[in-house]
Amino acid sequence: MDKIFDLILIGRGLSNLLFISQYLKTHQNLKILILEKNKKIDERFISTWQGPGLINLKNEYNIFPIQSFNEISVSEKNNKIKRKIGPYQYQTYQYSEIIKSLLKLIEARGIKIIYSGVNKIIENNRYVSVSTDKGLYKAKYVFNSSPYNEKNQQKPEHMLYQYFIGTIIKNNKNHNIKECQLMNFIHSNKEILFNYVIPLSNNSLLVETTAFGKSKNFSDLDKLHQISLKQYKPVESLFFEKGIIPMSISKKLTKTKRVIPTGIRGGFARPSSGYLLLRAATWAKDSKNMNLNQIGFKEKTIIHLLDKVFLKACYFYPELAPKIFMKLFNARHIQSVIRFLADTPSYNDLIHLIKNTPKKIMIYALFK
């Protein structure tokens, strides 16, 4: 194989595959290589918003949800807020099916994937050298979505980990849950804890127990998760997942002349929520008519600022976070909240959002 390429993608994750599936529409003759450490594709679920003004994942990428919801809910203790969200929907996808669908499209164009770990990346004025377990490859540009090595890096200020454990359970009877339960809060003074429940069929549920914490404690989280599962009286567990999403304003790498960070490494995951799919999909579409040296991800300034305030509020006042989210999802115009979470708010949406957050908490967080 010729070892000199126009572009090397490090990582077979969502952001790189979404990008290349769009870029090939306008740049058919590039020599491209994908490097991926693991052959096995993660089996997990990913959810996002769809509707007017948002990138249409079905039309642009030919990916389809396994479940769609017109109603969501958030709850704390005995207080439950249930909201109809039309004309928007909250949709759940199977991550492995998205990756397989994108890979099929990419492999049809003759792009090769080499399964090998990356040892070193060296950049000079003319190209980037990527050293792997299977050899040395060179490219004019590299898109790098490989994960951080936390052992060798200082933890950013005000960083939280969104870490979760999920199980698909099966019941004997209809569970009668119609809406997606985004956040069912569990009381804690140390971190933000909640259950996230998606009805996948009449008698099966995906139940995730999630924490936003300054450190990761999967042992304690699993205990809470097992307690949470009991209330649904499962007769069988069909699937198990766990994961971590870093929530940080500063934990991303800076683009250099020839190396462009993507995925979580490039700041694609929302610091306030962890949402990544729509941000990556929109960036990929917006980049398809650019030259490789022009491409890079940059957040909108006002969204960046609000994410920073939300993150600091969650970091310093975890015991008050349920109040923030309950007030937010009880806002008169829920569509404004959805457009903010989907990365496409108008100025009117932002004004409405600010009006419907606890001002005192957010001001304290802003000046912390």
C-alpha positions as CSV (number, residue, x, y, z in Angstrom):
1,M,0.0,0.0,0.0
2,D,1.2,3.5,-0.8
3,K,2.0,5.1,2.6
4,I,1.6,8.7,1.6
5,F,-1.9,10.2,1.8
6,D,-3.8,13.4,1.5
7,L,-5.6,12.8,4.8
8,I,-5.2,10.4,7.7
9,L,-8.1,10.0,10.1
10,I,-7.0,8.7,13.5
11,G,-10.1,7.1,15.1
12,R,-13.2,5.5,13.5
13,G,-15.6,7.4,15.8
14,L,-18.6,9.5,14.9
15,S,-17.0,12.8,14.1
16,N,-14.4,11.4,11.7
17,L,-16.8,9.2,9.9
18,L,-19.5,11.8,9.6
19,F,-16.9,14.2,8.2
20,I,-15.5,11.9,5.6
21,S,-18.9,10.8,4.4
22,Q,-19.7,14.4,3.6
23,Y,-16.3,15.4,2.3
24,L,-16.3,12.6,-0.2
25,K,-19.3,14.3,-1.9
26,T,-17.2,17.2,-3.0
27,H,-13.6,15.8,-2.9
28,Q,-13.7,12.4,-4.6
29,N,-10.0,12.0,-5.6
30,L,-8.4,12.3,-2.2
31,K,-6.1,9.5,-0.9
32,I,-7.5,8.8,2.6
33,L,-6.5,6.3,5.3
34,I,-8.3,5.6,8.6
35,L,-6.3,4.3,11.6
36,E,-8.3,2.6,14.4
37,K,-7.0,0.8,17.4
38,N,-10.0,-1.5,18.0
39,K,-11.8,-3.7,15.5
40,K,-14.7,-4.1,17.8
41,I,-17.4,-1.4,17.6
42,D,-18.9,-0.3,20.9
43,E,-22.4,-1.4,21.6
44,R,-24.2,1.5,23.1
45,F,-26.9,4.0,22.6
46,I,-26.8,7.7,21.6
47,S,-29.6,10.2,21.6
48,T,-30.2,13.6,20.2
49,W,-32.9,16.1,18.9
50,Q,-34.4,16.3,15.5
51,G,-36.8,18.8,14.0
52,P,-37.0,22.2,12.2
53,G,-33.8,24.1,11.8
54,L,-31.6,21.1,12.9
55,I,-29.5,19.0,10.6
56,N,-31.6,16.0,9.3
57,L,-29.6,12.9,10.2
58,K,-31.8,10.7,8.0
59,N,-31.5,12.8,4.9
60,E,-27.8,13.8,5.3
61,Y,-26.3,10.5,6.6
62,N,-28.9,7.8,6.0
63,I,-29.0,6.9,9.7
64,F,-32.3,6.0,11.4
65,P,-33.4,6.1,15.0
66,I,-34.6,3.0,16.9
67,Q,-37.0,5.1,18.9
68,S,-38.5,8.6,18.6
69,F,-40.3,10.6,21.3
70,N,-42.7,13.5,21.2
71,E,-42.7,13.9,24.9
72,I,-40.0,14.1,27.6
73,S,-40.0,14.4,31.4
74,V,-37.7,15.5,34.2
75,S,-38.5,14.9,37.9
76,E,-37.2,15.4,41.4
77,K,-38.7,13.6,44.4
78,N,-42.5,14.0,43.9
79,N,-42.3,16.8,41.4
80,K,-42.5,15.6,37.7
81,I,-42.6,17.9,34.7
82,K,-43.8,16.2,31.5
83,R,-43.6,18.2,28.3
84,K,-44.7,17.7,24.7
85,I,-41.9,18.9,22.5
86,G,-43.4,19.1,19.0
87,P,-42.4,20.1,16.3
88,Y,-39.2,18.5,17.7
89,Q,-38.5,14.9,18.6
90,Y,-36.0,13.3,20.9
91,Q,-34.5,10.3,19.0
92,T,-32.4,7.4,20.2
93,Y,-29.9,5.6,17.9
94,Q,-27.8,2.4,18.2
95,Y,-24.2,3.6,18.0
96,S,-22.9,0.5,16.4
97,E,-25.5,0.7,13.6
98,I,-24.5,4.3,12.8
99,I,-20.8,3.4,12.6
100,K,-21.6,0.3,10.4
101,S,-23.8,2.4,8.1
102,L,-21.1,5.1,7.7
103,L,-18.4,2.5,7.2
104,K,-20.3,0.8,4.4
105,L,-20.6,4.1,2.6
106,I,-16.9,4.9,3.1
107,E,-15.6,1.4,2.2
108,A,-17.6,1.6,-1.1
109,R,-15.4,4.5,-2.1
110,G,-12.3,2.3,-1.6
111,I,-11.0,3.9,1.6
112,K,-9.0,1.5,3.7
113,I,-8.9,1.0,7.4
114,I,-5.8,-0.2,9.2
115,Y,-6.4,-1.5,12.7
116,S,-3.4,-0.4,14.7
117,G,-2.5,1.7,17.7
118,V,-0.8,5.1,17.1
119,N,2.5,5.5,18.8
120,K,3.6,9.0,17.7
121,I,2.6,11.9,15.6
122,I,5.3,14.2,14.2
123,E,4.4,17.3,12.2
124,N,6.6,19.4,10.0
125,N,6.1,22.0,7.3
126,R,5.2,19.6,4.5
127,Y,3.4,16.6,6.1
128,V,2.6,14.7,9.2
129,S,4.2,11.3,10.1
130,V,2.1,8.9,12.0
131,S,3.9,6.0,13.6
132,T,1.8,2.9,14.3
133,D,2.4,-0.7,15.4
134,K,2.1,-1.7,11.7
135,G,4.3,0.9,10.1
136,L,4.9,4.6,9.4
137,Y,2.3,6.6,7.3
138,K,2.5,10.1,6.1
139,A,-0.2,12.6,5.1
140,K,-0.6,16.3,4.3
141,Y,-3.2,16.5,7.0
142,V,-4.3,14.5,10.0
143,F,-7.7,14.5,11.8
144,N,-7.1,13.2,15.3
145,S,-9.9,11.9,17.6
146,S,-7.9,9.6,19.7
147,P,-8.7,9.8,23.4
148,Y,-6.7,11.6,26.0
149,N,-4.1,10.0,28.2
150,E,-5.1,11.5,31.5
151,K,-2.0,10.2,33.3
152,N,0.2,12.6,31.4
153,Q,-2.1,15.6,31.4
154,Q,-3.2,18.1,34.0
155,K,-6.9,18.1,34.8
156,P,-8.6,21.3,33.5
157,E,-10.2,23.7,36.0
158,H,-13.9,23.1,36.8
159,M,-13.9,19.8,35.0
160,L,-16.6,17.2,35.6
161,Y,-17.0,13.6,34.4
162,Q,-20.3,12.5,33.0
163,Y,-20.1,8.8,33.8
164,F,-22.9,6.3,33.5
165,I,-24.1,2.7,33.8
166,G,-27.0,1.5,31.6
167,T,-29.0,-1.7,31.4
168,I,-31.7,-2.8,29.0
169,I,-34.3,-4.7,31.1
170,K,-37.3,-6.7,30.1
171,N,-40.6,-6.9,32.0
172,N,-43.4,-9.4,31.9
173,K,-46.0,-6.6,31.6
174,N,-46.4,-3.4,29.7
175,H,-44.4,-0.7,31.6
176,N,-46.8,2.1,30.4
177,I,-44.0,4.6,30.0
178,K,-44.5,6.6,26.8
179,E,-42.1,9.5,27.2
180,C,-38.3,9.7,27.4
181,Q,-37.4,10.4,31.1
182,L,-34.4,12.6,30.6
183,M,-33.6,13.2,34.2
184,N,-35.1,11.6,37.3
185,F,-32.9,13.1,40.0
186,I,-31.4,11.2,43.0
187,H,-30.5,13.3,46.0
188,S,-26.8,14.0,46.5
189,N,-24.7,16.9,47.9
190,K,-21.5,15.7,46.3
191,E,-22.4,15.2,42.6
192,I,-25.4,15.4,40.3
193,L,-27.1,12.0,40.1
194,F,-30.1,11.0,38.0
195,N,-31.7,8.1,36.1
196,Y,-32.3,8.4,32.4
197,V,-35.0,6.0,31.1
198,I,-35.9,5.2,27.5
199,P,-38.8,2.9,26.6
200,L,-37.5,0.8,23.7
201,S,-40.7,-1.3,23.4
202,N,-43.9,-2.0,25.4
203,N,-42.0,-4.3,27.8
204,S,-38.3,-3.2,27.6
205,L,-36.5,-0.2,29.0
206,L,-33.0,1.3,28.8
207,V,-32.3,2.5,32.3
208,E,-29.1,4.5,32.8
209,T,-27.9,5.9,36.1
210,T,-25.7,8.9,35.4
211,A,-23.4,11.1,37.5
212,F,-21.8,14.5,36.9
213,G,-18.9,14.3,39.3
214,K,-15.4,15.7,40.0
215,S,-14.1,12.1,40.1
216,K,-15.4,8.8,38.8
217,N,-16.8,6.2,41.3
218,F,-18.3,3.4,39.3
219,S,-18.6,1.1,42.3
220,D,-21.0,3.5,44.2
221,L,-22.8,4.3,40.9
222,D,-23.5,0.6,40.3
223,K,-25.0,0.2,43.7
224,L,-27.4,3.1,42.9
225,H,-28.1,1.6,39.5
226,Q,-29.1,-1.8,40.9
227,I,-31.5,0.0,43.4
228,S,-33.0,1.9,40.5
229,L,-33.5,-1.2,38.4
230,K,-35.6,-2.9,41.2
231,Q,-38.4,-0.4,40.9
232,Y,-39.1,-1.6,37.3
233,K,-39.3,-5.2,38.5
234,P,-37.2,-6.6,35.6
235,V,-37.4,-10.3,34.8
236,E,-34.4,-10.2,32.5
237,S,-31.4,-8.0,31.7
238,L,-30.6,-7.9,27.9
239,F,-27.7,-5.5,27.6
240,F,-25.2,-3.6,29.7
241,E,-23.2,-0.4,29.0
242,K,-21.0,2.0,30.8
243,G,-19.1,5.1,29.7
244,I,-17.4,8.4,30.5
245,I,-17.8,11.8,28.8
246,P,-15.5,14.6,30.0
247,M,-17.3,17.9,30.6
248,S,-14.9,20.7,30.4
249,I,-14.5,24.1,28.8
250,S,-10.7,23.9,28.3
251,K,-10.0,20.2,27.7
252,K,-9.5,20.2,24.0
253,L,-6.5,20.5,21.8
254,T,-5.6,23.4,19.6
255,K,-5.5,23.0,15.8
256,T,-2.0,23.2,14.3
257,K,-1.1,23.7,10.7
258,R,-1.6,20.1,9.7
259,V,-3.3,18.3,12.7
260,I,-6.9,19.0,13.4
261,P,-8.4,17.6,16.7
262,T,-11.9,16.1,16.3
263,G,-14.5,14.4,18.5
264,I,-14.2,15.0,22.3
265,R,-10.6,15.8,21.7
266,G,-11.6,18.8,19.5
267,G,-14.3,20.1,21.9
268,F,-17.3,18.5,20.1
269,A,-19.0,17.3,23.3
270,R,-21.1,20.1,24.9
271,P,-19.5,21.0,28.2
272,S,-23.0,21.6,29.8
273,S,-24.6,18.4,28.5
274,G,-22.3,16.0,26.8
275,Y,-24.3,16.1,23.5
276,L,-22.0,15.5,20.5
277,L,-23.9,14.0,17.6
278,L,-25.6,17.0,16.2
279,R,-22.6,19.3,16.7
280,A,-20.3,16.8,14.8
281,A,-22.9,16.2,12.1
282,T,-23.4,19.9,11.5
283,W,-19.7,20.6,11.5
284,A,-19.1,17.8,9.0
285,K,-21.7,19.2,6.6
286,D,-20.5,22.8,6.9
287,S,-16.9,21.6,6.2
288,K,-17.5,19.7,3.0
289,N,-16.8,22.6,0.6
290,M,-13.7,23.8,2.4
291,N,-10.1,22.9,1.7
292,L,-8.5,20.8,4.4
293,N,-6.3,23.6,5.6
294,Q,-9.4,25.7,6.3
295,I,-11.2,23.1,8.5
296,G,-11.4,23.4,12.2
297,F,-14.2,23.5,14.9
298,K,-15.0,26.6,16.8
299,E,-17.9,27.1,19.2
300,K,-20.3,30.0,19.0
301,T,-19.1,32.6,21.6
302,I,-22.5,33.0,23.4
303,I,-23.0,29.2,23.6
304,H,-19.5,28.8,24.9
305,L,-20.2,31.4,27.6
306,L,-23.5,29.9,28.7
307,D,-21.9,26.4,28.7
308,K,-19.2,27.7,31.0
309,V,-21.7,29.2,33.4
310,F,-23.8,26.0,33.5
311,L,-20.7,23.9,34.0
312,K,-19.5,26.0,36.9
313,A,-22.9,25.9,38.5
314,C,-22.9,22.1,38.3
315,Y,-19.3,22.0,39.6
316,F,-19.8,24.3,42.6
317,Y,-23.4,23.7,43.5
318,P,-24.3,20.0,42.6
319,E,-27.0,20.0,45.3
320,L,-28.8,22.9,43.5
321,A,-28.5,21.4,40.0
322,P,-31.9,19.7,40.1
323,K,-33.5,23.1,40.7
324,I,-31.7,24.6,37.6
325,F,-32.8,21.8,35.3
326,M,-36.3,21.6,36.6
327,K,-36.8,25.3,36.1
328,L,-35.3,25.1,32.7
329,F,-37.5,22.3,31.4
330,N,-40.5,24.0,32.9
331,A,-39.9,27.0,30.7
332,R,-42.9,28.3,28.8
333,H,-41.2,27.9,25.4
334,I,-39.6,24.4,25.7
335,Q,-38.6,24.7,22.0
336,S,-36.1,27.4,23.0
337,V,-34.5,25.1,25.5
338,I,-34.3,22.3,22.8
339,R,-32.7,24.6,20.2
340,F,-30.1,25.6,22.8
341,L,-29.3,21.9,23.6
342,A,-29.2,21.2,19.9
343,D,-26.6,24.0,19.3
344,T,-28.9,26.2,17.2
345,P,-30.5,28.9,19.4
346,S,-31.7,32.2,18.1
347,Y,-31.0,35.4,20.2
348,N,-34.7,35.2,21.4
349,D,-34.1,31.6,22.5
350,L,-31.1,32.7,24.5
351,I,-33.0,35.5,26.1
352,H,-35.8,33.1,27.0
353,L,-33.2,30.6,28.4
354,I,-31.6,33.2,30.6
355,K,-35.0,34.3,31.9
356,N,-35.8,30.7,32.9
357,T,-32.7,29.8,34.9
358,P,-32.3,30.6,38.6
359,K,-30.5,33.9,38.4
360,K,-28.9,33.9,41.8
361,I,-27.2,30.5,41.3
362,M,-26.0,31.4,37.8
363,I,-24.6,34.7,38.9
364,Y,-22.7,33.1,41.8
365,A,-21.3,30.5,39.3
366,L,-20.3,33.2,36.8
367,F,-18.1,35.0,39.3
368,K,-16.7,31.9,41.0
